[in-house]
Amino acid sequence: MVLRFNPILAKTSVIGLILGLVACGGGTTTTTTTTETPAGGDTTAVAPSGTEPDGGGSVETQLVLNSQTSVVGAGASFPAPLYQRWFQDFSGAVPNLQVDYQSVGSGAGVERFTQGLVNFGASDVAMTDEEIAKVERGVILLPMTAGGIVLSYNLPEAPELRLPRDVYTGIFLGKITNWNDPEIAAA
């Protein structure tokens, strides 16, 4: 399987993230609105155009910043290269926007977001209800990317062992915890 970078998907995702961050807490409207960003810059969000009533067709969204605006995030290291690429590409379209993402780990990102030190946090695991309750300004959970997990094993006494998918599921669910489990022995 060949994975390719999709710039349209990346830019669309970043636009959604930035609009959500910049306009967090604002109401929904079909007219142009101006909001104050956490960094103090003015933002003008122009309503989407080009949509068809049945939901088909293209959607064009513009984000116009009237002054230099900074958005600061922190969190997981896994998505950091992807975010750097998105923010680099996005800065060409929105030159007054500077996004600084600090790759400090999921836990530290959630902690900094909870403390109000950053505009957004990124984590490999969604925030718990208890963590969300600590954030007075509100939380929006947006899945931004996904990553694969590889299980590797080296059993010299069974060099041809190929574990079936149900064994992987059993391992992740905690139902299989030892190499001598009957499910593994049956493989």
GUKE-777740 format. One record per residue (C-alpha): residue number from 0; residue in three letters; x, y, z. Coordinates in nm, 4 decimals, padded with zeros to 6 digits. Layout:
# GUKE-777740
@seq->NUM&type->ALA&px->X&py->Y&pz->Z
...
# end
This chain:
# GUKE-777740
@seq->0&type->MET&px->00.0000&py->00.0000&pz->00.0000
@seq->1&type->VAL&px->00.1377&py->00.3402&pz->-00.0998
@seq->2&type->LEU&px->00.0440&py->00.6387&pz->00.1130
@seq->3&type->ARG&px->00.0489&py->00.9776&pz->-00.0533
@seq->4&type->PHE&px->00.0174&py->01.3246&pz->00.0912
@seq->5&type->ASN&px->-00.3162&py->01.4755&pz->-00.0079
@seq->6&type->PRO&px->-00.2814&py->01.8562&pz->00.0013
@seq->7&type->ILE&px->-00.6547&py->01.9185&pz->-00.0434
@seq->8&type->LEU&px->-00.7432&py->01.6962&pz->00.2520
@seq->9&type->ALA&px->-00.4655&py->01.8495&pz->00.4608
@seq->10&type->LYS&px->-00.5683&py->02.2077&pz->00.3859
@seq->11&type->THR&px->-00.9349&py->02.1316&pz->00.4474
@seq->12&type->SER&px->-00.8500&py->01.9737&pz->00.7823
@seq->13&type->VAL&px->-00.6310&py->02.2648&pz->00.8842
@seq->14&type->ILE&px->-00.8963&py->02.5172&pz->00.7825
@seq->15&type->GLY&px->-01.1468&py->02.3309&pz->00.9994
@seq->16&type->LEU&px->-00.9030&py->02.3220&pz->01.2906
@seq->17&type->ILE&px->-00.8114&py->02.6891&pz->01.2634
@seq->18&type->LEU&px->-01.1705&py->02.8044&pz->01.2200
@seq->19&type->GLY&px->-01.2693&py->02.5966&pz->01.5207
@seq->20&type->LEU&px->-00.9876&py->02.7400&pz->01.7298
@seq->21&type->VAL&px->-01.0316&py->03.0995&pz->01.6232
@seq->22&type->ALA&px->-01.4095&py->03.1031&pz->01.6426
@seq->23&type->CYS&px->-01.4478&py->02.8799&pz->01.9479
@seq->24&type->GLY&px->-01.7374&py->03.0014&pz->02.1533
@seq->25&type->GLY&px->-01.8912&py->03.2086&pz->01.8755
@seq->26&type->GLY&px->-02.2418&py->03.1596&pz->01.7386
@seq->27&type->THR&px->-02.3340&py->03.0233&pz->01.3985
@seq->28&type->THR&px->-02.4165&py->03.2796&pz->01.1348
@seq->29&type->THR&px->-02.4332&py->03.3039&pz->00.7586
@seq->30&type->THR&px->-02.2932&py->03.6563&pz->00.7510
@seq->31&type->THR&px->-01.9411&py->03.7837&pz->00.7953
@seq->32&type->THR&px->-01.8427&py->03.7974&pz->01.1617
@seq->33&type->THR&px->-01.5441&py->03.9413&pz->01.3444
@seq->34&type->THR&px->-01.4148&py->03.7828&pz->01.6633
@seq->35&type->GLU&px->-01.1271&py->03.8547&pz->01.8994
@seq->36&type->THR&px->-00.8691&py->03.5754&pz->01.9065
@seq->37&type->PRO&px->-00.6855&py->03.4704&pz->02.2236
@seq->38&type->ALA&px->-00.3688&py->03.6291&pz->02.0829
@seq->39&type->GLY&px->-00.5462&py->03.9635&pz->02.0357
@seq->40&type->GLY&px->-00.5771&py->03.9708&pz->01.6564
@seq->41&type->ASP&px->-00.8995&py->04.0433&pz->01.4697
@seq->42&type->THR&px->-01.0376&py->03.7647&pz->01.2552
@seq->43&type->THR&px->-01.2935&py->03.7940&pz->00.9803
@seq->44&type->ALA&px->-01.4535&py->03.4645&pz->00.8868
@seq->45&type->VAL&px->-01.6397&py->03.4676&pz->00.5573
@seq->46&type->ALA&px->-01.9320&py->03.2271&pz->00.5290
@seq->47&type->PRO&px->-01.8949&py->02.9262&pz->00.2974
@seq->48&type->SER&px->-02.0197&py->02.9691&pz->-00.0569
@seq->49&type->GLY&px->-02.0878&py->02.7405&pz->-00.3490
@seq->50&type->THR&px->-02.2873&py->02.4789&pz->-00.1602
@seq->51&type->GLU&px->-02.5822&py->02.3014&pz->-00.3125
@seq->52&type->PRO&px->-02.9055&py->02.2389&pz->-00.1153
@seq->53&type->ASP&px->-02.8571&py->01.8616&pz->-00.1324
@seq->54&type->GLY&px->-02.5110&py->01.8873&pz->00.0246
@seq->55&type->GLY&px->-02.3250&py->01.8147&pz->-00.2985
@seq->56&type->GLY&px->-02.0817&py->02.0373&pz->-00.4807
@seq->57&type->SER&px->-01.7841&py->02.2256&pz->-00.3536
@seq->58&type->VAL&px->-01.7478&py->02.4483&pz->-00.0523
@seq->59&type->GLU&px->-01.5156&py->02.7459&pz->-00.0500
@seq->60&type->THR&px->-01.4194&py->02.8963&pz->00.2840
@seq->61&type->GLN&px->-01.2066&py->03.2031&pz->00.3317
@seq->62&type->LEU&px->-01.0283&py->03.3065&pz->00.6474
@seq->63&type->VAL&px->-00.9214&py->03.6693&pz->00.6403
@seq->64&type->LEU&px->-00.7079&py->03.7945&pz->00.9277
@seq->65&type->ASN&px->-00.6974&py->04.1719&pz->00.9690
@seq->66&type->SER&px->-00.3838&py->04.1591&pz->01.1860
@seq->67&type->GLN&px->-00.1062&py->03.9199&pz->01.2786
@seq->68&type->THR&px->-00.2592&py->03.6283&pz->01.4710
@seq->69&type->SER&px->-00.0789&py->03.3569&pz->01.6637
@seq->70&type->VAL&px->-00.2234&py->03.0209&pz->01.7601
@seq->71&type->VAL&px->-00.0204&py->02.8082&pz->02.0004
@seq->72&type->GLY&px->-00.0659&py->02.4366&pz->02.0510
@seq->73&type->ALA&px->00.1147&py->02.1611&pz->02.2342
@seq->74&type->GLY&px->00.0901&py->01.7873&pz->02.2663
@seq->75&type->ALA&px->00.1645&py->01.4532&pz->02.1081
@seq->76&type->SER&px->00.4830&py->01.3973&pz->01.9102
@seq->77&type->PHE&px->00.3204&py->01.1475&pz->01.6714
@seq->78&type->PRO&px->00.1235&py->01.4080&pz->01.4674
@seq->79&type->ALA&px->00.3899&py->01.6829&pz->01.4939
@seq->80&type->PRO&px->00.5421&py->01.6277&pz->01.1447
@seq->81&type->LEU&px->00.1950&py->01.6253&pz->00.9908
@seq->82&type->TYR&px->00.0954&py->01.9444&pz->01.1742
@seq->83&type->GLN&px->00.4190&py->02.1161&pz->01.0705
@seq->84&type->ARG&px->00.3439&py->02.0367&pz->00.7069
@seq->85&type->TRP&px->-00.0190&py->02.1521&pz->00.7346
@seq->86&type->PHE&px->00.0745&py->02.4762&pz->00.9084
@seq->87&type->GLN&px->00.3506&py->02.5464&pz->00.6566
@seq->88&type->ASP&px->00.1113&py->02.4938&pz->00.3645
@seq->89&type->PHE&px->-00.1613&py->02.6929&pz->00.5365
@seq->90&type->SER&px->00.0659&py->02.9909&pz->00.6077
@seq->91&type->GLY&px->00.0926&py->03.0529&pz->00.2333
@seq->92&type->ALA&px->-00.2843&py->03.0936&pz->00.2092
@seq->93&type->VAL&px->-00.3209&py->03.2915&pz->00.5334
@seq->94&type->PRO&px->00.0015&py->03.4913&pz->00.5782
@seq->95&type->ASN&px->-00.1171&py->03.6759&pz->00.8927
@seq->96&type->LEU&px->-00.1565&py->03.3474&pz->01.0810
@seq->97&type->GLN&px->00.1318&py->03.1958&pz->01.2727
@seq->98&type->VAL&px->00.0771&py->02.8518&pz->01.4271
@seq->99&type->ASP&px->00.3320&py->02.7278&pz->01.6798
@seq->100&type->TYR&px->00.3008&py->02.3617&pz->01.7781
@seq->101&type->GLN&px->00.5178&py->02.2328&pz->02.0615
@seq->102&type->SER&px->00.5771&py->01.8564&pz->02.0528
@seq->103&type->VAL&px->00.5863&py->01.7896&pz->02.4282
@seq->104&type->GLY&px->00.3850&py->01.4678&pz->02.4584
@seq->105&type->SER&px->00.0139&py->01.3961&pz->02.4937
@seq->106&type->GLY&px->-00.0079&py->01.4378&pz->02.8700
@seq->107&type->ALA&px->00.1813&py->01.7674&pz->02.8716
@seq->108&type->GLY&px->-00.0317&py->01.8967&pz->02.5837
@seq->109&type->VAL&px->-00.3558&py->01.8203&pz->02.7661
@seq->110&type->GLU&px->-00.2154&py->01.9752&pz->03.0845
@seq->111&type->ARG&px->-00.1096&py->02.2964&pz->02.9060
@seq->112&type->PHE&px->-00.4479&py->02.3204&pz->02.7340
@seq->113&type->THR&px->-00.6323&py->02.2618&pz->03.0619
@seq->114&type->GLN&px->-00.4242&py->02.5363&pz->03.2268
@seq->115&type->GLY&px->-00.5036&py->02.7781&pz->02.9416
@seq->116&type->LEU&px->-00.1386&py->02.8068&pz->02.8355
@seq->117&type->VAL&px->-00.2109&py->02.7050&pz->02.4743
@seq->118&type->ASN&px->-00.5006&py->02.7462&pz->02.2307
@seq->119&type->PHE&px->-00.5159&py->02.3773&pz->02.1462
@seq->120&type->GLY&px->-00.3743&py->02.0507&pz->02.2693
@seq->121&type->ALA&px->-00.3117&py->01.7315&pz->02.0775
@seq->122&type->SER&px->-00.3252&py->01.3901&pz->02.2370
@seq->123&type->ASP&px->-00.3113&py->01.0307&pz->02.1212
@seq->124&type->VAL&px->-00.6026&py->00.9673&pz->02.3580
@seq->125&type->ALA&px->-00.9186&py->01.1762&pz->02.3882
@seq->126&type->MET&px->-00.9580&py->01.3875&pz->02.7001
@seq->127&type->THR&px->-01.1562&py->01.2263&pz->02.9802
@seq->128&type->ASP&px->-01.4783&py->01.3757&pz->03.1135
@seq->129&type->GLU&px->-01.2858&py->01.4796&pz->03.4256
@seq->130&type->GLU&px->-01.0234&py->01.6640&pz->03.2185
@seq->131&type->ILE&px->-01.2905&py->01.8336&pz->03.0079
@seq->132&type->ALA&px->-01.4745&py->01.9495&pz->03.3214
@seq->133&type->LYS&px->-01.1617&py->02.1412&pz->03.4307
@seq->134&type->VAL&px->-01.1663&py->02.3614&pz->03.1183
@seq->135&type->GLU&px->-01.4025&py->02.6523&pz->03.1814
@seq->136&type->ARG&px->-01.3743&py->02.7954&pz->02.8277
@seq->137&type->GLY&px->-01.5024&py->02.4726&pz->02.6714
@seq->138&type->VAL&px->-01.3511&py->02.1875&pz->02.4737
@seq->139&type->ILE&px->-01.4049&py->02.0675&pz->02.1196
@seq->140&type->LEU&px->-01.2610&py->01.7231&pz->02.0445
@seq->141&type->LEU&px->-01.1547&py->01.6904&pz->01.6802
@seq->142&type->PRO&px->-00.9922&py->01.3724&pz->01.5489
@seq->143&type->MET&px->-00.7145&py->01.5015&pz->01.3231
@seq->144&type->THR&px->-00.5226&py->01.1906&pz->01.2177
@seq->145&type->ALA&px->-00.4809&py->00.8238&pz->01.2946
@seq->146&type->GLY&px->-00.1790&py->00.6014&pz->01.3203
@seq->147&type->GLY&px->-00.1140&py->00.2343&pz->01.2944
@seq->148&type->ILE&px->00.0128&py->00.0087&pz->01.5662
@seq->149&type->VAL&px->00.2434&py->-00.2763&pz->01.4742
@seq->150&type->LEU&px->00.2737&py->-00.5847&pz->01.6885
@seq->151&type->SER&px->00.6047&py->-00.7566&pz->01.6385
@seq->152&type->TYR&px->00.7183&py->-01.0794&pz->01.7942
@seq->153&type->ASN&px->01.0187&py->-01.3064&pz->01.7729
@seq->154&type->LEU&px->00.9674&py->-01.6632&pz->01.8885
@seq->155&type->PRO&px->01.2670&py->-01.8702&pz->01.7714
@seq->156&type->GLU&px->01.0798&py->-02.1936&pz->01.8488
@seq->157&type->ALA&px->00.7955&py->-02.0879&pz->01.6146
@seq->158&type->PRO&px->00.9548&py->-01.8991&pz->01.3213
@seq->159&type->GLU&px->00.6521&py->-01.9465&pz->01.0935
@seq->160&type->LEU&px->00.3957&py->-01.8225&pz->01.3458
@seq->161&type->ARG&px->00.1383&py->-01.5910&pz->01.1887
@seq->162&type->LEU&px->-00.1136&py->-01.4611&pz->01.4397
@seq->163&type->PRO&px->-00.4690&py->-01.4232&pz->01.3080
@seq->164&type->ARG&px->-00.6592&py->-01.0964&pz->01.3538
@seq->165&type->ASP&px->-00.8784&py->-01.2287&pz->01.6351
@seq->166&type->VAL&px->-00.5625&py->-01.2907&pz->01.8403
@seq->167&type->TYR&px->-00.4583&py->-00.9257&pz->01.7980
@seq->168&type->THR&px->-00.8034&py->-00.8190&pz->01.9113
@seq->169&type->GLY&px->-00.7802&py->-01.0481&pz->02.2119
@seq->170&type->ILE&px->-00.4421&py->-00.9004&pz->02.3049
@seq->171&type->PHE&px->-00.5700&py->-00.5406&pz->02.2823
@seq->172&type->LEU&px->-00.8803&py->-00.6283&pz->02.4845
@seq->173&type->GLY&px->-00.6672&py->-00.7906&pz->02.7537
@seq->174&type->LYS&px->-00.8216&py->-01.1351&pz->02.7011
@seq->175&type->ILE&px->-00.4900&py->-01.2833&pz->02.5827
@seq->176&type->THR&px->-00.2017&py->-01.2068&pz->02.8183
@seq->177&type->ASN&px->00.0444&py->-01.4965&pz->02.7795
@seq->178&type->TRP&px->00.2259&py->-01.6600&pz->02.4886
@seq->179&type->ASN&px->00.0925&py->-01.9999&pz->02.5967
@seq->180&type->ASP&px->-00.2688&py->-01.8880&pz->02.5516
@seq->181&type->PRO&px->-00.4739&py->-02.1514&pz->02.3601
@seq->182&type->GLU&px->-00.5636&py->-01.8933&pz->02.0904
@seq->183&type->ILE&px->-00.1948&py->-01.8393&pz->02.0127
@seq->184&type->ALA&px->-00.1162&py->-02.2113&pz->02.0353
@seq->185&type->ALA&px->-00.3925&py->-02.2800&pz->01.7809
@seq->186&type->ALA&px->-00.2345&py->-02.0393&pz->01.5322
# end
